[in-house]
């Protein structure tokens, strides 16, 4: 196999591996744990990978093309930005977990039964001993509740990927410079590396989304997942920052 082709294959494999970095997984977990559909959870990884590849291609390409060297202080500052982002993502999930504590859960608000004629206002008869009566009540449609709770997870994942890409551009560019001398081969390497991160993170978030979508059918799960993801992200972000200082 020609050396350049070997380097490109290695770039894809390293891209797959790069997606598994702990700070990447912790960040996307705060987004995936919101998703009730398997496909939407997998797309979180794809959007993260696209954001990561965009900044890696632009910033890394400029570093390679212009022969720039990123100062250590700037590199550390970008890594600290990742730590701050993790804390913010975690804080947002903790807010989700604590919001409406004691309020009626979505699983109760949305009807778990069909309504004749799709009527929102209706009554079901039931018995208490010898007494039979009904309670008129309203269930909004599932589509309406889902629309009101939409938080654009794809856009959030894309921005998170951009921040991660900025922090990792210098290291990846340095790796390329030590492997390939041709600017065109280096640019292709960055593209292949980015494709590896997209594929790797899409697979990982798809794997995360499967148990999440199953768990979210349980009434207590949304709050528990939000709390767990929030605590994990805040704790990881703080430790990450301390190690950089």
C-alpha positions in Angstrom: 0.0 0.0 0.0 1.4 3.4 -0.9 2.6 5.5 2.1 0.0 8.3 1.4 -2.8 5.8 1.2 -1.7 4.2 4.4 -1.6 7.5 6.1 -5.2 8.3 4.9 -6.5 4.9 6.2 -4.7 5.6 9.5 -6.4 9.1 9.6 -9.8 7.5 9.3 -9.0 5.0 12.1 -7.6 7.8 14.3 -10.8 9.8 13.6 -12.9 6.9 14.9 -10.7 6.7 18.0 -10.8 10.5 18.5 -14.6 10.4 18.8 -14.2 8.2 21.9 -12.3 10.9 23.9 -14.0 11.2 27.3 -14.7 14.9 27.1 -16.5 14.3 23.8 -18.6 11.5 25.2 -19.5 13.4 28.3 -20.6 16.4 26.3 -22.8 14.5 23.8 -24.3 12.5 26.6 -25.9 15.6 28.0 -27.7 16.0 24.6 -28.5 12.3 23.8 -30.2 11.8 27.2 -32.9 14.2 26.0 -33.8 12.2 23.0 -36.8 9.8 22.9 -36.1 8.5 19.4 -33.2 6.3 18.3 -32.7 8.1 15.0 -32.6 11.5 16.7 -30.0 10.3 19.2 -27.8 9.0 16.4 -28.1 12.3 14.6 -26.7 14.1 17.6 -23.4 12.4 16.9 -23.5 13.2 13.2 -24.1 16.9 13.9 -21.3 16.9 16.5 -19.0 15.3 14.0 -19.9 17.9 11.3 -19.1 20.8 13.7 -15.9 19.2 14.8 -14.8 18.6 11.2 -15.7 22.1 10.1 -13.4 23.8 12.6 -10.8 21.1 12.3 -10.7 21.6 8.5 -10.6 25.4 8.6 -8.3 26.0 11.6 -6.2 23.0 11.0 -5.9 23.7 7.3 -4.8 27.3 8.1 -2.2 26.0 10.6 -0.8 23.6 8.0 -1.0 26.0 5.0 0.6 29.0 6.8 3.0 27.0 8.9 1.6 28.5 12.1 2.4 27.3 15.6 -0.3 27.6 18.2 1.1 29.1 21.4 0.8 26.8 24.4 -1.2 29.4 26.3 -3.8 29.6 23.5 -4.0 25.9 23.3 -4.6 25.7 27.1 -7.1 28.4 26.8 -9.1 26.5 24.2 -9.0 23.4 26.4 -10.3 25.5 29.3 -13.1 26.6 27.0 -14.0 23.0 26.6 -14.0 22.5 30.4 -16.3 25.6 30.8 -18.6 24.2 28.1 -18.9 20.9 29.9 -19.8 22.7 33.2 -22.5 24.7 31.3 -23.9 21.7 29.6 -24.1 19.9 32.9 -25.7 22.9 34.7 -28.4 23.0 31.9 -29.2 19.3 32.5 -29.3 19.8 36.3 -31.8 22.7 35.7 -33.9 20.3 33.6 -33.8 17.8 36.4 -34.9 20.2 39.0 -37.4 22.2 37.0 -41.0 21.5 37.9 -40.1 19.3 40.8 -43.3 17.8 41.9 -45.2 18.9 38.8 -47.1 16.6 36.6 -44.8 14.5 34.3 -45.1 14.6 30.5 -45.9 10.9 30.5 -49.0 11.7 32.5 -49.9 14.8 30.5 -49.9 12.9 27.2 -52.6 10.4 26.8 -51.6 6.7 26.8 -54.9 5.7 25.2 -56.8 6.5 21.9 -59.6 9.0 21.8 -62.6 8.5 19.6 -62.8 11.3 17.1 -59.4 12.6 18.4 -61.2 14.7 21.1 -58.9 16.4 23.5 -61.7 17.0 26.1 -63.3 13.7 27.2 -64.2 11.6 30.2 -63.6 7.9 31.1 -66.0 6.1 33.4 -64.6 4.1 36.2 -65.7 2.6 39.5 -65.0 3.1 43.2 -66.7 0.2 44.9 -70.4 0.5 44.0 -70.0 4.0 42.7 -69.4 4.5 39.0 -68.6 8.0 37.7 -66.3 9.8 35.3 -63.7 12.6 35.5 -63.7 15.0 32.5 -60.2 15.9 31.6 -58.0 17.1 28.8 -54.9 15.5 27.1 -53.0 17.6 24.6 -51.7 15.8 21.6 -48.3 14.1 21.8 -47.2 16.1 18.7 -48.0 19.4 20.5 -46.1 18.5 23.7 -43.1 17.3 21.7 -43.1 20.5 19.6 -43.2 22.7 22.7 -40.3 20.8 24.3 -38.1 20.8 21.3 -34.6 22.2 22.0 -32.8 21.8 18.7 -30.5 19.1 19.7 -28.8 19.1 16.3 -27.8 22.7 16.6 -26.5 22.2 20.1 -24.4 19.2 19.1 -23.0 21.2 16.1 -21.9 24.0 18.4 -20.3 21.6 20.9 -18.5 19.9 18.0 -17.1 23.3 16.9 -15.7 24.0 20.3 -14.1 20.6 20.5 -12.7 21.0 17.0 -11.1 24.3 17.9 -9.4 22.8 21.0 -8.1 19.8 19.0 -7.0 21.5 15.8 -3.4 22.3 16.8 -2.7 18.7 17.9 -4.2 17.1 14.8 -2.4 19.6 12.5 0.9 18.8 14.2 0.2 15.1 13.6 -0.4 15.7 10.0 2.7 17.8 9.5 4.8 15.0 10.9 3.1 12.4 8.6 2.5 14.2 5.3 4.5 16.9 3.5 2.1 17.6 0.6 -0.5 20.3 1.4 -3.1 18.5 -0.7 -2.4 15.2 1.0 -2.6 17.0 4.4 -5.9 18.6 3.5 -7.3 15.2 2.4 -6.0 13.7 5.6 -8.0 16.3 7.6 -11.1 15.5 5.6 -10.7 11.7 6.1 -9.9 12.2 9.8 -13.1 14.3 10.1 -15.1 11.6 8.3 -13.8 9.1 10.9 -15.0 11.4 13.8 -18.5 11.7 12.2 -18.8 7.9 11.7 -17.4 7.1 15.1 -19.6 9.6 17.1 -22.7 8.7 15.1 -22.2 5.1 16.0 -21.5 5.9 19.6 -24.5 8.2 20.1 -26.7 5.6 18.3 -25.5 3.1 20.9 -26.2 5.5 23.7 -29.6 6.4 22.3 -31.0 2.8 22.3 -31.0 2.3 26.1 -32.0 6.0 26.6 -35.1 5.7 24.4 -36.1 2.5 26.2 -35.5 4.1 29.6 -37.4 7.3 28.8 -40.6 5.2 28.6 -40.4 5.0 32.4 -42.1 7.9 34.3 -39.1 8.7 36.5 -36.4 8.3 33.9 -36.3 11.8 32.3 -35.4 13.4 35.6 -33.0 10.7 36.6 -31.1 10.8 33.3 -31.0 14.6 33.3 -29.6 14.6 36.9 -27.0 11.9 36.1 -25.8 13.5 32.9 -25.7 16.9 34.6 -23.7 15.8 37.6 -21.3 13.8 35.4 -20.7 16.7 33.0 -20.2 19.3 35.7 -17.8 17.0 37.7 -15.8 16.1 34.6 -15.6 19.7 33.5 -14.3 20.8 36.9 -11.7 18.0 37.0 -10.7 18.7 33.4 -10.1 22.4 34.2 -8.1 21.7 37.4 -5.8 19.4 35.5 -5.1 22.2 33.0 -4.3 24.8 35.6 
